[in-house]
Amino acid sequence: MKIIPFDHTWPYEVQMGDIYVDECPYCGAYSVLTHMKQATLKRARDGIKTRLNLPCCRSTMVILEADDDYFWADEPLRKA
């Protein structure tokens, strides 16, 4: 598999079973509670491609994999 560059990552947090992103990479909204379930996060951690629909702006992030801190997406999410 091709190495995913760091600018394709976005941090997330799990708090009391809920999955948050501190800031939306698309619209800039803060403290976004996602609709992602723990089972879906586990699939992403297992390397299964997952779609995350962000409720703030209805954009979709395609997650190629996830680790304990970051989603690794199929597109650049950070500005260089």
PDB file of N, CA, C and O in Angstrom:
ATOM      1  N   MET A   1       0.833  -1.183   0.000  1.00  0.00           N
ATOM      2  CA  MET A   1       0.000   0.000   0.000  1.00  0.00           C
ATOM      3  C   MET A   1       0.880   1.251   0.000  1.00  0.00           C
ATOM      4  O   MET A   1       1.925   1.286   0.651  1.00  0.00           O
ATOM      5  N   LYS A   2       0.455   2.253  -0.722  1.00  0.00           N
ATOM      6  CA  LYS A   2       1.177   3.506  -0.808  1.00  0.00           C
ATOM      7  C   LYS A   2       1.130   4.234   0.535  1.00  0.00           C
ATOM      8  O   LYS A   2       0.118   4.182   1.235  1.00  0.00           O
ATOM      9  N   ILE A   3       2.210   4.906   0.892  1.00  0.00           N
ATOM     10  CA  ILE A   3       2.264   5.661   2.144  1.00  0.00           C
ATOM     11  C   ILE A   3       1.385   6.903   2.027  1.00  0.00           C
ATOM     12  O   ILE A   3       1.435   7.625   1.031  1.00  0.00           O
ATOM     13  N   ILE A   4       0.585   7.137   3.054  1.00  0.00           N
ATOM     14  CA  ILE A   4      -0.316   8.295   3.072  1.00  0.00           C
ATOM     15  C   ILE A   4       0.435   9.471   3.687  1.00  0.00           C
ATOM     16  O   ILE A   4       0.966   9.339   4.790  1.00  0.00           O
ATOM     17  N   PRO A   5       0.496  10.618   3.007  1.00  0.00           N
ATOM     18  CA  PRO A   5       1.214  11.775   3.557  1.00  0.00           C
ATOM     19  C   PRO A   5       0.480  12.358   4.772  1.00  0.00           C
ATOM     20  O   PRO A   5      -0.735  12.209   4.906  1.00  0.00           O
ATOM     21  N   PHE A   6       1.239  13.025   5.655  1.00  0.00           N
ATOM     22  CA  PHE A   6       0.666  13.561   6.888  1.00  0.00           C
ATOM     23  C   PHE A   6      -0.379  14.642   6.636  1.00  0.00           C
ATOM     24  O   PHE A   6      -1.257  14.847   7.474  1.00  0.00           O
ATOM     25  N   ASP A   7      -0.306  15.341   5.500  1.00  0.00           N
ATOM     26  CA  ASP A   7      -1.320  16.378   5.247  1.00  0.00           C
ATOM     27  C   ASP A   7      -2.687  15.777   4.916  1.00  0.00           C
ATOM     28  O   ASP A   7      -3.659  16.512   4.744  1.00  0.00           O
ATOM     29  N   HIS A   8      -2.767  14.452   4.826  1.00  0.00           N
ATOM     30  CA  HIS A   8      -4.038  13.752   4.612  1.00  0.00           C
ATOM     31  C   HIS A   8      -4.638  13.277   5.943  1.00  0.00           C
ATOM     32  O   HIS A   8      -5.577  12.481   5.942  1.00  0.00           O
ATOM     33  N   THR A   9      -4.109  13.755   7.077  1.00  0.00           N
ATOM     34  CA  THR A   9      -4.596  13.312   8.382  1.00  0.00           C
ATOM     35  C   THR A   9      -5.438  14.389   9.046  1.00  0.00           C
ATOM     36  O   THR A   9      -5.318  15.578   8.749  1.00  0.00           O
ATOM     37  N   TRP A  10      -6.304  13.931   9.964  1.00  0.00           N
ATOM     38  CA  TRP A  10      -7.107  14.858  10.754  1.00  0.00           C
ATOM     39  C   TRP A  10      -7.295  14.251  12.137  1.00  0.00           C
ATOM     40  O   TRP A  10      -7.700  13.095  12.251  1.00  0.00           O
ATOM     41  N   PRO A  11      -7.002  15.023  13.204  1.00  0.00           N
ATOM     42  CA  PRO A  11      -7.123  14.471  14.564  1.00  0.00           C
ATOM     43  C   PRO A  11      -8.582  14.321  14.994  1.00  0.00           C
ATOM     44  O   PRO A  11      -9.460  15.076  14.579  1.00  0.00           O
ATOM     45  N   TYR A  12      -8.798  13.331  15.830  1.00  0.00           N
ATOM     46  CA  TYR A  12     -10.121  13.108  16.415  1.00  0.00           C
ATOM     47  C   TYR A  12      -9.953  12.705  17.870  1.00  0.00           C
ATOM     48  O   TYR A  12      -8.857  12.348  18.302  1.00  0.00           O
ATOM     49  N   GLU A  13     -11.040  12.765  18.620  1.00  0.00           N
ATOM     50  CA  GLU A  13     -11.028  12.364  20.026  1.00  0.00           C
ATOM     51  C   GLU A  13     -12.246  11.503  20.309  1.00  0.00           C
ATOM     52  O   GLU A  13     -13.302  11.670  19.699  1.00  0.00           O
ATOM     53  N   VAL A  14     -12.080  10.579  21.246  1.00  0.00           N
ATOM     54  CA  VAL A  14     -13.201   9.782  21.728  1.00  0.00           C
ATOM     55  C   VAL A  14     -13.429  10.196  23.179  1.00  0.00           C
ATOM     56  O   VAL A  14     -12.540  10.060  24.020  1.00  0.00           O
ATOM     57  N   GLN A  15     -14.621  10.700  23.460  1.00  0.00           N
ATOM     58  CA  GLN A  15     -14.972  11.118  24.814  1.00  0.00           C
ATOM     59  C   GLN A  15     -16.285  10.454  25.205  1.00  0.00           C
ATOM     60  O   GLN A  15     -17.325  10.697  24.595  1.00  0.00           O
ATOM     61  N   MET A  16     -16.220   9.611  26.234  1.00  0.00           N
ATOM     62  CA  MET A  16     -17.399   8.902  26.735  1.00  0.00           C
ATOM     63  C   MET A  16     -18.144   8.165  25.615  1.00  0.00           C
ATOM     64  O   MET A  16     -19.374   8.134  25.595  1.00  0.00           O
ATOM     65  N   GLY A  17     -17.391   7.580  24.694  1.00  0.00           N
ATOM     66  CA  GLY A  17     -17.976   6.798  23.614  1.00  0.00           C
ATOM     67  C   GLY A  17     -18.359   7.590  22.378  1.00  0.00           C
ATOM     68  O   GLY A  17     -18.666   7.002  21.341  1.00  0.00           O
ATOM     69  N   ASP A  18     -18.348   8.929  22.467  1.00  0.00           N
ATOM     70  CA  ASP A  18     -18.664   9.774  21.319  1.00  0.00           C
ATOM     71  C   ASP A  18     -17.380  10.182  20.605  1.00  0.00           C
ATOM     72  O   ASP A  18     -16.342  10.362  21.241  1.00  0.00           O
ATOM     73  N   ILE A  19     -17.450  10.326  19.291  1.00  0.00           N
ATOM     74  CA  ILE A  19     -16.286  10.661  18.477  1.00  0.00           C
ATOM     75  C   ILE A  19     -16.422  12.099  17.994  1.00  0.00           C
ATOM     76  O   ILE A  19     -17.399  12.454  17.335  1.00  0.00           O
ATOM     77  N   TYR A  20     -15.432  12.921  18.330  1.00  0.00           N
ATOM     78  CA  TYR A  20     -15.420  14.343  18.009  1.00  0.00           C
ATOM     79  C   TYR A  20     -14.228  14.674  17.117  1.00  0.00           C
ATOM     80  O   TYR A  20     -13.193  14.011  17.187  1.00  0.00           O
ATOM     81  N   VAL A  21     -14.374  15.699  16.280  1.00  0.00           N
ATOM     82  CA  VAL A  21     -13.228  16.355  15.664  1.00  0.00           C
ATOM     83  C   VAL A  21     -13.202  17.766  16.243  1.00  0.00           C
ATOM     84  O   VAL A  21     -14.238  18.422  16.352  1.00  0.00           O
ATOM     85  N   ASP A  22     -12.017  18.222  16.610  1.00  0.00           N
ATOM     86  CA  ASP A  22     -11.884  19.532  17.249  1.00  0.00           C
ATOM     87  C   ASP A  22     -12.327  20.653  16.316  1.00  0.00           C
ATOM     88  O   ASP A  22     -12.929  21.639  16.743  1.00  0.00           O
ATOM     89  N   GLU A  23     -12.017  20.481  15.035  1.00  0.00           N
ATOM     90  CA  GLU A  23     -12.398  21.474  14.023  1.00  0.00           C
ATOM     91  C   GLU A  23     -12.678  20.747  12.722  1.00  0.00           C
ATOM     92  O   GLU A  23     -11.954  19.818  12.365  1.00  0.00           O
ATOM     93  N   CYS A  24     -13.699  21.148  12.020  1.00  0.00           N
ATOM     94  CA  CYS A  24     -14.035  20.536  10.734  1.00  0.00           C
ATOM     95  C   CYS A  24     -13.016  20.988   9.688  1.00  0.00           C
ATOM     96  O   CYS A  24     -12.763  22.186   9.568  1.00  0.00           O
ATOM     97  N   PRO A  25     -12.426  20.065   8.929  1.00  0.00           N
ATOM     98  CA  PRO A  25     -11.454  20.462   7.911  1.00  0.00           C
ATOM     99  C   PRO A  25     -12.087  21.173   6.713  1.00  0.00           C
ATOM    100  O   PRO A  25     -11.377  21.791   5.920  1.00  0.00           O
ATOM    101  N   TYR A  26     -13.391  21.094   6.575  1.00  0.00           N
ATOM    102  CA  TYR A  26     -14.066  21.671   5.415  1.00  0.00           C
ATOM    103  C   TYR A  26     -14.672  23.050   5.695  1.00  0.00           C
ATOM    104  O   TYR A  26     -14.502  23.973   4.898  1.00  0.00           O
ATOM    105  N   CYS A  27     -15.382  23.197   6.829  1.00  0.00           N
ATOM    106  CA  CYS A  27     -16.063  24.473   7.095  1.00  0.00           C
ATOM    107  C   CYS A  27     -15.469  25.223   8.287  1.00  0.00           C
ATOM    108  O   CYS A  27     -15.780  26.398   8.481  1.00  0.00           O
ATOM    109  N   GLY A  28     -14.621  24.572   9.091  1.00  0.00           N
ATOM    110  CA  GLY A  28     -13.985  25.241  10.215  1.00  0.00           C
ATOM    111  C   GLY A  28     -14.808  25.252  11.496  1.00  0.00           C
ATOM    112  O   GLY A  28     -14.399  25.889  12.468  1.00  0.00           O
ATOM    113  N   ALA A  29     -15.952  24.572  11.537  1.00  0.00           N
ATOM    114  CA  ALA A  29     -16.763  24.523  12.760  1.00  0.00           C
ATOM    115  C   ALA A  29     -15.959  23.841  13.870  1.00  0.00           C
ATOM    116  O   ALA A  29     -15.188  22.916  13.614  1.00  0.00           O
ATOM    117  N   TYR A  30     -16.148  24.309  15.100  1.00  0.00           N
ATOM    118  CA  TYR A  30     -15.399  23.793  16.243  1.00  0.00           C
ATOM    119  C   TYR A  30     -16.189  22.741  17.009  1.00  0.00           C
ATOM    120  O   TYR A  30     -17.417  22.778  17.076  1.00  0.00           O
ATOM    121  N   SER A  31     -15.444  21.801  17.585  1.00  0.00           N
ATOM    122  CA  SER A  31     -15.980  20.768  18.466  1.00  0.00           C
ATOM    123  C   SER A  31     -17.188  20.062  17.836  1.00  0.00           C
ATOM    124  O   SER A  31     -18.306  20.136  18.346  1.00  0.00           O
ATOM    125  N   VAL A  32     -16.936  19.386  16.728  1.00  0.00           N
ATOM    126  CA  VAL A  32     -17.996  18.737  15.967  1.00  0.00           C
ATOM    127  C   VAL A  32     -18.192  17.297  16.473  1.00  0.00           C
ATOM    128  O   VAL A  32     -17.279  16.472  16.422  1.00  0.00           O
ATOM    129  N   LEU A  33     -19.395  17.028  16.957  1.00  0.00           N
ATOM    130  CA  LEU A  33     -19.772  15.678  17.343  1.00  0.00           C
ATOM    131  C   LEU A  33     -20.185  14.929  16.085  1.00  0.00           C
ATOM    132  O   LEU A  33     -21.141  15.316  15.414  1.00  0.00           O
ATOM    133  N   THR A  34     -19.465  13.854  15.763  1.00  0.00           N
ATOM    134  CA  THR A  34     -19.780  13.088  14.562  1.00  0.00           C
ATOM    135  C   THR A  34     -20.845  12.052  14.890  1.00  0.00           C
ATOM    136  O   THR A  34     -21.134  11.797  16.059  1.00  0.00           O
ATOM    137  N   HIS A  35     -21.419  11.463  13.865  1.00  0.00           N
ATOM    138  CA  HIS A  35     -22.398  10.398  14.039  1.00  0.00           C
ATOM    139  C   HIS A  35     -21.737   9.023  13.947  1.00  0.00           C
ATOM    140  O   HIS A  35     -22.422   8.003  13.873  1.00  0.00           O
ATOM    141  N   MET A  36     -20.394   8.999  13.953  1.00  0.00           N
ATOM    142  CA  MET A  36     -19.665   7.743  13.821  1.00  0.00           C
ATOM    143  C   MET A  36     -19.854   6.884  15.075  1.00  0.00           C
ATOM    144  O   MET A  36     -19.779   7.379  16.199  1.00  0.00           O
ATOM    145  N   LYS A  37     -20.094   5.618  14.864  1.00  0.00           N
ATOM    146  CA  LYS A  37     -20.259   4.655  15.948  1.00  0.00           C
ATOM    147  C   LYS A  37     -18.910   4.006  16.259  1.00  0.00           C
ATOM    148  O   LYS A  37     -17.994   4.027  15.436  1.00  0.00           O
ATOM    149  N   GLN A  38     -18.803   3.436  17.446  1.00  0.00           N
ATOM    150  CA  GLN A  38     -17.576   2.756  17.857  1.00  0.00           C
ATOM    151  C   GLN A  38     -17.233   1.597  16.914  1.00  0.00           C
ATOM    152  O   GLN A  38     -16.060   1.367  16.617  1.00  0.00           O
ATOM    153  N   ALA A  39     -18.237   0.878  16.449  1.00  0.00           N
ATOM    154  CA  ALA A  39     -18.005  -0.240  15.528  1.00  0.00           C
ATOM    155  C   ALA A  39     -17.420   0.253  14.205  1.00  0.00           C
ATOM    156  O   ALA A  39     -16.565  -0.407  13.616  1.00  0.00           O
ATOM    157  N   THR A  40     -17.880   1.404  13.744  1.00  0.00           N
ATOM    158  CA  THR A  40     -17.357   1.984  12.498  1.00  0.00           C
ATOM    159  C   THR A  40     -15.922   2.438  12.688  1.00  0.00           C
ATOM    160  O   THR A  40     -15.091   2.261  11.798  1.00  0.00           O
ATOM    161  N   LEU A  41     -15.621   3.028  13.852  1.00  0.00           N
ATOM    162  CA  LEU A  41     -14.245   3.430  14.155  1.00  0.00           C
ATOM    163  C   LEU A  41     -13.331   2.214  14.191  1.00  0.00           C
ATOM    164  O   LEU A  41     -12.204   2.275  13.699  1.00  0.00           O
ATOM    165  N   LYS A  42     -13.796   1.121  14.761  1.00  0.00           N
ATOM    166  CA  LYS A  42     -12.993  -0.101  14.799  1.00  0.00           C
ATOM    167  C   LYS A  42     -12.691  -0.589  13.388  1.00  0.00           C
ATOM    168  O   LYS A  42     -11.571  -1.013  13.104  1.00  0.00           O
ATOM    169  N   ARG A  43     -13.681  -0.533  12.502  1.00  0.00           N
ATOM    170  CA  ARG A  43     -13.451  -0.931  11.112  1.00  0.00           C
ATOM    171  C   ARG A  43     -12.390  -0.042  10.460  1.00  0.00           C
ATOM    172  O   ARG A  43     -11.529  -0.534   9.732  1.00  0.00           O
ATOM    173  N   ALA A  44     -12.452   1.273  10.723  1.00  0.00           N
ATOM    174  CA  ALA A  44     -11.453   2.196  10.169  1.00  0.00           C
ATOM    175  C   ALA A  44     -10.072   1.874  10.730  1.00  0.00           C
ATOM    176  O   ALA A  44      -9.077   1.926  10.008  1.00  0.00           O
ATOM    177  N   ARG A  45     -10.011   1.542  12.011  1.00  0.00           N
ATOM    178  CA  ARG A  45      -8.727   1.170  12.622  1.00  0.00           C
ATOM    179  C   ARG A  45      -8.181  -0.122  12.036  1.00  0.00           C
ATOM    180  O   ARG A  45      -6.970  -0.342  12.021  1.00  0.00           O
ATOM    181  N   ASP A  46      -9.080  -0.979  11.552  1.00  0.00           N
ATOM    182  CA  ASP A  46      -8.666  -2.230  10.908  1.00  0.00           C
ATOM    183  C   ASP A  46      -8.253  -2.015   9.452  1.00  0.00           C
ATOM    184  O   ASP A  46      -7.877  -2.966   8.767  1.00  0.00           O
ATOM    185  N   GLY A  47      -8.323  -0.759   8.974  1.00  0.00           N
ATOM    186  CA  GLY A  47      -7.881  -0.448   7.615  1.00  0.00           C
ATOM    187  C   GLY A  47      -8.962  -0.573   6.560  1.00  0.00           C
ATOM    188  O   GLY A  47      -8.657  -0.640   5.369  1.00  0.00           O
ATOM    189  N   ILE A  48     -10.214  -0.606   6.974  1.00  0.00           N
ATOM    190  CA  ILE A  48     -11.324  -0.692   6.018  1.00  0.00           C
ATOM    191  C   ILE A  48     -11.781   0.722   5.678  1.00  0.00           C
ATOM    192  O   ILE A  48     -12.051   1.530   6.566  1.00  0.00           O
ATOM    193  N   LYS A  49     -11.863   1.006   4.382  1.00  0.00           N
ATOM    194  CA  LYS A  49     -12.273   2.343   3.935  1.00  0.00           C
ATOM    195  C   LYS A  49     -13.653   2.679   4.491  1.00  0.00           C
ATOM    196  O   LYS A  49     -14.594   1.892   4.388  1.00  0.00           O
ATOM    197  N   THR A  50     -13.748   3.883   5.091  1.00  0.00           N
ATOM    198  CA  THR A  50     -14.961   4.300   5.790  1.00  0.00           C
ATOM    199  C   THR A  50     -15.306   5.723   5.396  1.00  0.00           C
ATOM    200  O   THR A  50     -14.413   6.551   5.215  1.00  0.00           O
ATOM    201  N   ARG A  51     -16.578   6.011   5.263  1.00  0.00           N
ATOM    202  CA  ARG A  51     -17.030   7.381   4.993  1.00  0.00           C
ATOM    203  C   ARG A  51     -17.517   8.014   6.284  1.00  0.00           C
ATOM    204  O   ARG A  51     -18.254   7.398   7.054  1.00  0.00           O
ATOM    205  N   LEU A  52     -17.093   9.262   6.511  1.00  0.00           N
ATOM    206  CA  LEU A  52     -17.540  10.028   7.667  1.00  0.00           C
ATOM    207  C   LEU A  52     -18.269  11.262   7.163  1.00  0.00           C
ATOM    208  O   LEU A  52     -17.661  12.151   6.565  1.00  0.00           O
ATOM    209  N   ASN A  53     -19.576  11.315   7.404  1.00  0.00           N
ATOM    210  CA  ASN A  53     -20.371  12.474   7.029  1.00  0.00           C
ATOM    211  C   ASN A  53     -20.358  13.451   8.195  1.00  0.00           C
ATOM    212  O   ASN A  53     -20.816  13.126   9.291  1.00  0.00           O
ATOM    213  N   LEU A  54     -19.833  14.647   7.955  1.00  0.00           N
ATOM    214  CA  LEU A  54     -19.750  15.653   9.007  1.00  0.00           C
ATOM    215  C   LEU A  54     -21.054  16.437   9.063  1.00  0.00           C
ATOM    216  O   LEU A  54     -21.473  17.013   8.059  1.00  0.00           O
ATOM    217  N   PRO A  55     -21.702  16.466  10.232  1.00  0.00           N
ATOM    218  CA  PRO A  55     -23.023  17.087  10.332  1.00  0.00           C
ATOM    219  C   PRO A  55     -23.023  18.607  10.209  1.00  0.00           C
ATOM    220  O   PRO A  55     -24.062  19.198   9.919  1.00  0.00           O
ATOM    221  N   CYS A  56     -21.887  19.245  10.423  1.00  0.00           N
ATOM    222  CA  CYS A  56     -21.830  20.710  10.397  1.00  0.00           C
ATOM    223  C   CYS A  56     -22.012  21.271   8.987  1.00  0.00           C
ATOM    224  O   CYS A  56     -22.685  22.286   8.807  1.00  0.00           O
ATOM    225  N   CYS A  57     -21.423  20.623   7.994  1.00  0.00           N
ATOM    226  CA  CYS A  57     -21.500  21.151   6.627  1.00  0.00           C
ATOM    227  C   CYS A  57     -21.889  20.077   5.611  1.00  0.00           C
ATOM    228  O   CYS A  57     -21.931  20.339   4.409  1.00  0.00           O
ATOM    229  N   ARG A  58     -22.172  18.875   6.097  1.00  0.00           N
ATOM    230  CA  ARG A  58     -22.593  17.741   5.266  1.00  0.00           C
ATOM    231  C   ARG A  58     -21.536  17.299   4.257  1.00  0.00           C
ATOM    232  O   ARG A  58     -21.852  16.675   3.243  1.00  0.00           O
ATOM    233  N   SER A  59     -20.280  17.628   4.548  1.00  0.00           N
ATOM    234  CA  SER A  59     -19.181  17.136   3.714  1.00  0.00           C
ATOM    235  C   SER A  59     -18.861  15.704   4.120  1.00  0.00           C
ATOM    236  O   SER A  59     -19.169  15.278   5.233  1.00  0.00           O
ATOM    237  N   THR A  60     -18.246  14.976   3.217  1.00  0.00           N
ATOM    238  CA  THR A  60     -17.897  13.587   3.474  1.00  0.00           C
ATOM    239  C   THR A  60     -16.390  13.406   3.407  1.00  0.00           C
ATOM    240  O   THR A  60     -15.757  13.750   2.408  1.00  0.00           O
ATOM    241  N   MET A  61     -15.823  12.866   4.472  1.00  0.00           N
ATOM    242  CA  MET A  61     -14.410  12.525   4.529  1.00  0.00           C
ATOM    243  C   MET A  61     -14.303  11.022   4.289  1.00  0.00           C
ATOM    244  O   MET A  61     -14.982  10.238   4.951  1.00  0.00           O
ATOM    245  N   VAL A  62     -13.463  10.622   3.355  1.00  0.00           N
ATOM    246  CA  VAL A  62     -13.230   9.200   3.104  1.00  0.00           C
ATOM    247  C   VAL A  62     -11.982   8.817   3.889  1.00  0.00           C
ATOM    248  O   VAL A  62     -10.874   9.259   3.584  1.00  0.00           O
ATOM    249  N   ILE A  63     -12.187   7.991   4.898  1.00  0.00           N
ATOM    250  CA  ILE A  63     -11.104   7.567   5.781  1.00  0.00           C
ATOM    251  C   ILE A  63     -10.546   6.249   5.258  1.00  0.00           C
ATOM    252  O   ILE A  63     -11.267   5.258   5.143  1.00  0.00           O
ATOM    253  N   LEU A  64      -9.252   6.251   4.944  1.00  0.00           N
ATOM    254  CA  LEU A  64      -8.609   5.027   4.472  1.00  0.00           C
ATOM    255  C   LEU A  64      -8.215   4.131   5.628  1.00  0.00           C
ATOM    256  O   LEU A  64      -8.275   2.906   5.528  1.00  0.00           O
ATOM    257  N   GLU A  65      -7.807   4.759   6.735  1.00  0.00           N
ATOM    258  CA  GLU A  65      -7.491   4.036   7.956  1.00  0.00           C
ATOM    259  C   GLU A  65      -7.471   5.026   9.108  1.00  0.00           C
ATOM    260  O   GLU A  65      -7.498   6.239   8.896  1.00  0.00           O
ATOM    261  N   ALA A  66      -7.424   4.510  10.318  1.00  0.00           N
ATOM    262  CA  ALA A  66      -7.392   5.352  11.504  1.00  0.00           C
ATOM    263  C   ALA A  66      -6.421   4.741  12.501  1.00  0.00           C
ATOM    264  O   ALA A  66      -6.237   3.525  12.543  1.00  0.00           O
ATOM    265  N   ASP A  67      -5.803   5.601  13.304  1.00  0.00           N
ATOM    266  CA  ASP A  67      -5.024   5.117  14.434  1.00  0.00           C
ATOM    267  C   ASP A  67      -5.676   5.685  15.692  1.00  0.00           C
ATOM    268  O   ASP A  67      -6.833   6.102  15.643  1.00  0.00           O
ATOM    269  N   ASP A  68      -4.969   5.712  16.803  1.00  0.00           N
ATOM    270  CA  ASP A  68      -5.566   6.175  18.056  1.00  0.00           C
ATOM    271  C   ASP A  68      -5.793   7.680  18.092  1.00  0.00           C
ATOM    272  O   ASP A  68      -6.541   8.166  18.940  1.00  0.00           O
ATOM    273  N   ASP A  69      -5.164   8.426  17.189  1.00  0.00           N
ATOM    274  CA  ASP A  69      -5.249   9.888  17.226  1.00  0.00           C
ATOM    275  C   ASP A  69      -5.741  10.536  15.941  1.00  0.00           C
ATOM    276  O   ASP A  69      -6.321  11.620  15.986  1.00  0.00           O
ATOM    277  N   TYR A  70      -5.520   9.891  14.789  1.00  0.00           N
ATOM    278  CA  TYR A  70      -5.778  10.534  13.505  1.00  0.00           C
ATOM    279  C   TYR A  70      -6.608   9.660  12.574  1.00  0.00           C
ATOM    280  O   TYR A  70      -6.511   8.433  12.582  1.00  0.00           O
ATOM    281  N   PHE A  71      -7.431  10.335  11.767  1.00  0.00           N
ATOM    282  CA  PHE A  71      -8.025   9.718  10.589  1.00  0.00           C
ATOM    283  C   PHE A  71      -7.063   9.970   9.440  1.00  0.00           C
ATOM    284  O   PHE A  71      -6.542  11.077   9.303  1.00  0.00           O
ATOM    285  N   TRP A  72      -6.818   8.961   8.613  1.00  0.00           N
ATOM    286  CA  TRP A  72      -5.963   9.076   7.441  1.00  0.00           C
ATOM    287  C   TRP A  72      -6.887   9.052   6.217  1.00  0.00           C
ATOM    288  O   TRP A  72      -7.474   8.017   5.904  1.00  0.00           O
ATOM    289  N   ALA A  73      -7.015  10.177   5.533  1.00  0.00           N
ATOM    290  CA  ALA A  73      -8.003  10.341   4.465  1.00  0.00           C
ATOM    291  C   ALA A  73      -7.387  10.170   3.078  1.00  0.00           C
ATOM    292  O   ALA A  73      -6.171  10.050   2.927  1.00  0.00           O
ATOM    293  N   ASP A  74      -8.257  10.163   2.073  1.00  0.00           N
ATOM    294  CA  ASP A  74      -7.822   9.996   0.684  1.00  0.00           C
ATOM    295  C   ASP A  74      -7.554  11.323  -0.002  1.00  0.00           C
ATOM    296  O   ASP A  74      -7.287  11.350  -1.204  1.00  0.00           O
ATOM    297  N   GLU A  75      -7.620  12.435   0.739  1.00  0.00           N
ATOM    298  CA  GLU A  75      -7.395  13.771   0.180  1.00  0.00           C
ATOM    299  C   GLU A  75      -6.652  14.626   1.187  1.00  0.00           C
ATOM    300  O   GLU A  75      -6.721  14.352   2.385  1.00  0.00           O
ATOM    301  N   PRO A  76      -5.946  15.652   0.740  1.00  0.00           N
ATOM    302  CA  PRO A  76      -5.280  16.551   1.697  1.00  0.00           C
ATOM    303  C   PRO A  76      -6.315  17.323   2.517  1.00  0.00           C
ATOM    304  O   PRO A  76      -7.243  17.912   1.964  1.00  0.00           O
ATOM    305  N   LEU A  77      -6.146  17.313   3.835  1.00  0.00           N
ATOM    306  CA  LEU A  77      -7.049  18.010   4.739  1.00  0.00           C
ATOM    307  C   LEU A  77      -6.385  19.220   5.403  1.00  0.00           C
ATOM    308  O   LEU A  77      -7.059  20.089   5.957  1.00  0.00           O
ATOM    309  N   ARG A  78      -5.059  19.258   5.336  1.00  0.00           N
ATOM    310  CA  ARG A  78      -4.306  20.360   5.954  1.00  0.00           C
ATOM    311  C   ARG A  78      -3.710  21.228   4.864  1.00  0.00           C
ATOM    312  O   ARG A  78      -3.353  20.743   3.791  1.00  0.00           O
ATOM    313  N   LYS A  79      -3.607  22.501   5.145  1.00  0.00           N
ATOM    314  CA  LYS A  79      -2.959  23.414   4.212  1.00  0.00           C
ATOM    315  C   LYS A  79      -1.458  23.336   4.417  1.00  0.00           C
ATOM    316  O   LYS A  79      -0.977  23.308   5.549  1.00  0.00           O
ATOM    317  N   ALA A  80      -0.734  23.301   3.338  1.00  0.00           N
ATOM    318  CA  ALA A  80       0.733  23.163   3.394  1.00  0.00           C
ATOM    319  C   ALA A  80       1.413  24.403   3.901  1.00  0.00           C
ATOM    320  O   ALA A  80       2.639  24.436   4.004  1.00  0.00           O
TER     321      ALA A  80
END
